[in-house]
Amino acid sequence: MDDTLQDARSFPRKRIYIVDDHPTFREGLVQILGDDPSFAVCGQAGTADEALAEVGHFKPDLVLVDISLPGKSGLSLIKELRAAQCPAKLLVISMHDEALYADRVLRAGADGYIMKEEDPEEIMQAVRDVLEGRIYVSDQVLASGSRADEEAGQKSRSLDLLADRELEILELLGQGKTESEIAPRVGLSDRALNAELRAIRRKLGFASEEALVRYAVRWIETCSV
């Protein structure tokens, strides 16, 4: 028997499921992963609900999850998969700054976090590390912990007070998004978004939305340093 064929049978390919609402990015991941004979993409989804319905059927070894998904967020997906005792490894691959979300996704049950802007080689290394049982985050996050919160926040304004969706809303505000742009991104009506903004202001101690927006912008600038 050919040695290559024997090796392939002895070490079956790891099954990977991709959850991202951008088809072009999903296809890019499929191509990157397809270059490694030890991986096989077993399925794709554009929403958390679609992934929840399919992951149990496909039984992947690893699920790649984006944070920003239409409706239910990637963080919510991670929590629901873990609540359902999904044994797959979970790696977040997102455009969101790692310093903002790494701690949260790990607490939610993920096994690693990497940003979409990383080189394909680094993405592949993150996939391998997580599949081999290691936690993957950048050296900067390991060294700095919650530096962004520490530097940008005032003593009474800890971002730990915010729920996951509230943090996502704050980040979008800091990126200059309007309320009409934010509402569909986080799956809320305009009225529900206004209620969330009031809750965020109350938790962080701001009297006006203008003050909250200024804080959000400074916070994002600090995280980008």
N, C-alpha and C positions, 0 to 999 in steps of 0.2 A: 504494500500500500504506500502511496506517495506520502512522504513525511509531512508535507504541508497540510494535506487533507486530514491526516491523523491528528495533527496539532489542533486543527479547527474543530474536529469532533471532540477532542479531549477538553478544549476550553471554549465552550459555547459563547457566542457573542452576548454582551450585556445589552439588555433591552432598555431603550430610552424613550420617554414620552415627553413631548414639548407642549407647553401651555403659554401662548403669546398671541395677542390680538392683531399682530402685524404679519400677514402671510409672507411677505417678502423676507422678513427677518427669520421666520420659521424655516423657509426654504434654504436660507443661508446656513442655518444651523444643521439642517439635514445634509447639506453638501460637506460642511466641515466634519461632521461626525462620520459621514460615509467614507471619508478618506482613511479612517482607521478600521481595519478588518475586525477588531474586537468589539465594535459597537454596531447596533442596529436600531434605527428609529422605528418603534412599533406603533406610534400613533401621534396625533396632533390635535390641539383644541385651541379655540380662540376665546373661550370664556371659562370661568371657574366651574359653572354648572355642567358644561359639556365634559370637562375633565373629570368631575366627580362621578358622572355617569359611565365613563369609559375606563378609568384607571383600574377599577376592580376587575374588569374583563381582560384588559391587556396584560395586567400583572407586570409592569415594568420594574427594572432594577433601580432606575433613577428617573425622577420627574424634574424637568427644567421648568421653573416657574417665573413668570414676570410679576412684578408687584402691581403695576397698573393694568387692570383688566376691566372691560365694561361691566358695570353692575358690581358683582362681588369681587373684592380685591384678591390679589395673590396671597396676602397675609391671611385672609379668611379661608382661602383654599387650603393653605398649609395647616391651619388649625383643624379644619374639618377632616382632612386626610388623616391627621394624627388621632383625632377623636375616633375615627373609624378603624383605627389600628392598622393603617396602611403601612406595610413593611418597607416600602421603597425609600431609597435615599431621596432627599429633596434639596435641590440646588437652585437658589434664586439667581436669575440673570436679568439684570434690570438697568434702565437708564438712570434711575435714582442714585444720588450720591450714597456710596456705601456707608459713610459716617453717619448718615441719617437713619438707616434702616437695619444695619447688620445685627446690632444687639437684639432688635425686636424680632427679626425673622428667626434668629437662633433660639430665642426664648419661646417662640411659637412652635418650634420643632423642626426647623430646617437644619440642614447639615453644612450649609455654606452660602456664600454670597459673592458674586462677581458682577462687575459692571459690563454692559454691552460694548463699551468703547475699548475694552481690552483686546489685545491681539488674539487671533484665533488659536495660536499656540498656548497662550495663557488660559483661554477658555477650556481647551482640551486638558490642560494640566489640572484645572479645577475639577473637571469631570472625573478624571482618574483618581485624584485625591479623595473625593467624596465616595466614590465607589469602593475605594480601598479602606474606608472606615475613618478617614481623617476629616476634621473640620477645615473648611477652606474659607479664609478671609485674608485680606491684604495685610502685609507687614505693618502698614501705617495704622490700620484699625487696631491691630494687636498692641501697638505701642501707645496709641493715644487714647484708647477707650472712647469715652463720650466727650472728647475735646470740644466738639461743636457746641454741645449743650453748656459745657463749663464756661466757654469763652463768650458765647453770645447771650446767654441767659442771665437775668438778674436773680438774686438769691431766692426770691419768692416766685420765680417764674420757671420752674422746672418743667421741661418737656415730658418728663415721666408722668406728669398728670394727665397727659392727653391720650385718648384712645387711638388706636391705629388709624382709623379713618380721619380723625381730627388732625393727626400729624400730617397725613397726606394732603388735607385741605390747606394746612398752614404752609406746606412746601409749595403748593401750587400758587398760593397768594404771593409767596416770596419770589416766584418765577415771573410775576407780573400778570398772571391769569385773572380774567374778570370772573365775576360770579356766574355769568351766563356760560362761560367756558368751563368753569369748575363743576357745576351741577351735573352735567351728563358724564363727566369723567369719573365721578365718584358714585354715580347711580342714584342721585337725589333730585327731588323736585326743588324748584326755587324756594318754596316755603320751608322745606326740610333743611335746605342748605343754610337759610337764615337762622334757623334754630341751632344748627351745629356751630355757626359762627358766634352766636351769642354764648354758647357753652364754652367755646374756646376762649373768648374774651374773659369770661368769668373765671375760668381756671387759671389763666395767665395774669389776671389782674389789670386788664386794660379797660378804660372807660369808653373808648370809641373804636370803630373799625379802622379808622385812619391810623391810629396808634398801633393797632395790631398789624396792619399791612407794613408799616415802617419797621416794626420789629422783625416780621417775617423776611423782609428784604435784607436786613442786616444779618440775620441768622444764616440765610442762604449764602451771602457773601463770605461770612466767616467759615462756613463749611467748605467753600471752594478754594480757600487759601492753601 
